[in-house]
């Protein structure tokens, strides 16, 4: 197998090769191994990895697709690798960022000093749909509002940048673990020689984190993972994690609140629940507080959490901190709360609520990425360089109608990594979602869900829109 | 164990037993297509549809003495029971529902169990009747039954013996008793309808229960309907007999332990004991035998209702009614 048809673009960072066309030092073993394999061997590995996902039913659900709701995420069997030194720098930046975000949440639902001190405008926070008035005065256990964070990182020639913080119900960690299991088996010799850092203890670390956040006096807490149910796109992950952490996988109808305590219905009667790792959005969590028509939640759940009788992980209301407008202020939060300079930079962001930013955005639509602040999953966005004039006109009208609902960012040249495409190694754009866990301390397993834009030239990595995944290896130095 | 999880595992056990039962019946039936006279073929279909309490899609079953018609009808009937999407009791539907329950409860079952079941589901998913008919339908049914047997073996080897195990087994045995009672009643009715007693009708039943050799050992090879039924109902050593299945059912129920309401638990266990008594008596034969099987079927339905109300869907006491059934852990 060779890289003859692999085209390098000096404007785009390549995860395998330097600008001179030689592999990065930490990629040499992978380069040599791929070079020694035939196209048929590599394709066979790819097919085996995909088949193992099919047999094990590692699926995600696509909304609105009646014909086939369960799908297998496309897996690329060529791992992306990173040196321990680079990883160390990244983790320091991720921990710094999450620490500031937790301080921000504690602050805005409490004294709101950051607003009083003029660091972030009050309307930016209070007009955000994810800001939950109901959470004011709430005391999160140990001040941890966000215990599980999945931060999306992209790399350009200028280094890593945070694309977004996922602070509500970040998903993808089950794919990280499942892809590792399959890839490790497929490349076992390379894996051994490369001294890849282990990620298999993620479940243990998550369980430990959740236990650390249990209500006071509950030394052996009963834990549950609250899922919206089988039709949720991430149901496989919910089931997988429940198993990993030894928690019951519950739906809202399995729980009830009585006298300020949460119970689940078991075959031997009602049993108290201490920690709920909830994978249900805020809106649906408690019909007495949020959406009254929700059938997915538990009436009285927030009351029990307020009393400190149950810990909700992540706490409701965290979405305000990963809002696409508030995102622009995270570097300021880091300076304000920690007195430090951000270790990982943001992507330059134009807030269309500001007249000058709106004007700039409208003038440069063909060069920018425009995102609706309340959307995720790659929906509600315009990628200027890949758009048609008609699409740009449509977005211009939307921007003028409700500018506060949009931000824009320069179109980044996301880094590329080699992927096996129809029997050949070709570069594809990738991003990275590491998972950061915070309980009594902050921990990060040395791995991440690496998403790929499988279509040539595409920048959209979301699995719901044709993206795939590959393994990500952190190598010991 | 979470009540909904227990219910899911219980239903997984029931659906897979139903798929296994029907696969074995259809295996027997399609084997008979090669050399049996049309009358025997129609007897077989009557027995199957009677046991399932289902009307064929085309309406009532009518005897056609033409070989070709018997085969064409058999194709449509087998399709109805194997792949028909509107038939909730077809083999594919039962598999899909068993697999769906397993999917929702994957955190309670072993990875090996899931993979085994999922692979069978994937095999069945895109098949059509034509695919199996042109080759060997009896092999397809034999493979399907064997896959469920493999799943049971994997379950036995890998599943921790906690409530998850007990509820799977409970569903499995309760379904088996109920289906068996229904099949034996259908056998008696069909024999009566077709008037002429034929050994083949009874030997195929014995084979369905893997009981042919056991019967021969005990009965000098002469086929006597009452002795056949007596063996299948009351023999405690025959793996699929009602007697042994009810005994296993009682064992699983006892292992689950007390539910939230001790009185409800006692009623449930008492109902299982009632079933044990029914299958423990000497086979009465004749009309009394048919009536006994009816009582066993009714008893199963009542037991299912009690299990549901005791463990899955029990009423939660209001605060002023005390805190019974509540525990801190």
HADDOCK unambig.tbl for C-alpha pairs under 7 A between the chains (distance, minus, plus):
assign (segid A and resid 55 and name CA) (segid B and resid 115 and name CA) 5.85 0.50 0.50
assign (segid A and resid 55 and name CA) (segid B and resid 118 and name CA) 6.35 0.50 0.50
assign (segid A and resid 55 and name CA) (segid B and resid 119 and name CA) 5.79 0.50 0.50
assign (segid A and resid 56 and name CA) (segid B and resid 115 and name CA) 5.16 0.50 0.50
assign (segid A and resid 57 and name CA) (segid B and resid 118 and name CA) 6.90 0.50 0.50
assign (segid A and resid 230 and name CA) (segid B and resid 104 and name CA) 6.53 0.50 0.50
assign (segid A and resid 239 and name CA) (segid B and resid 106 and name CA) 6.54 0.50 0.50
assign (segid A and resid 239 and name CA) (segid B and resid 107 and name CA) 5.67 0.50 0.50
assign (segid A and resid 240 and name CA) (segid B and resid 107 and name CA) 6.63 0.50 0.50
assign (segid A and resid 242 and name CA) (segid B and resid 107 and name CA) 6.56 0.50 0.50
assign (segid A and resid 243 and name CA) (segid B and resid 107 and name CA) 4.79 0.50 0.50
assign (segid A and resid 265 and name CA) (segid B and resid 2 and name CA) 5.91 0.50 0.50
assign (segid A and resid 265 and name CA) (segid B and resid 3 and name CA) 5.83 0.50 0.50
assign (segid A and resid 266 and name CA) (segid B and resid 1 and name CA) 5.06 0.50 0.50
assign (segid A and resid 266 and name CA) (segid B and resid 2 and name CA) 4.02 0.50 0.50
assign (segid A and resid 266 and name CA) (segid B and resid 3 and name CA) 4.51 0.50 0.50
assign (segid A and resid 267 and name CA) (segid B and resid 1 and name CA) 5.53 0.50 0.50
assign (segid A and resid 267 and name CA) (segid B and resid 2 and name CA) 6.13 0.50 0.50
assign (segid A and resid 267 and name CA) (segid B and resid 3 and name CA) 4.97 0.50 0.50
assign (segid A and resid 267 and name CA) (segid B and resid 259 and name CA) 5.70 0.50 0.50
assign (segid A and resid 267 and name CA) (segid B and resid 260 and name CA) 6.91 0.50 0.50
assign (segid A and resid 267 and name CA) (segid B and resid 311 and name CA) 4.69 0.50 0.50
assign (segid A and resid 267 and name CA) (segid B and resid 312 and name CA) 6.48 0.50 0.50
assign (segid A and resid 268 and name CA) (segid B and resid 258 and name CA) 6.56 0.50 0.50
assign (segid A and resid 268 and name CA) (segid B and resid 259 and name CA) 4.31 0.50 0.50
assign (segid A and resid 268 and name CA) (segid B and resid 260 and name CA) 4.73 0.50 0.50
assign (segid A and resid 268 and name CA) (segid B and resid 325 and name CA) 6.84 0.50 0.50
assign (segid A and resid 269 and name CA) (segid B and resid 259 and name CA) 6.46 0.50 0.50
assign (segid A and resid 269 and name CA) (segid B and resid 260 and name CA) 4.26 0.50 0.50
assign (segid A and resid 269 and name CA) (segid B and resid 325 and name CA) 4.57 0.50 0.50
assign (segid A and resid 269 and name CA) (segid B and resid 326 and name CA) 5.52 0.50 0.50
assign (segid A and resid 270 and name CA) (segid B and resid 325 and name CA) 6.21 0.50 0.50
assign (segid A and resid 270 and name CA) (segid B and resid 326 and name CA) 4.67 0.50 0.50
assign (segid A and resid 270 and name CA) (segid B and resid 327 and name CA) 6.37 0.50 0.50
assign (segid A and resid 271 and name CA) (segid B and resid 326 and name CA) 6.05 0.50 0.50
assign (segid A and resid 271 and name CA) (segid B and resid 327 and name CA) 5.34 0.50 0.50
assign (segid A and resid 271 and name CA) (segid B and resid 328 and name CA) 5.99 0.50 0.50
assign (segid A and resid 272 and name CA) (segid B and resid 327 and name CA) 6.93 0.50 0.50
assign (segid A and resid 272 and name CA) (segid B and resid 328 and name CA) 5.62 0.50 0.50
assign (segid A and resid 272 and name CA) (segid B and resid 329 and name CA) 6.95 0.50 0.50
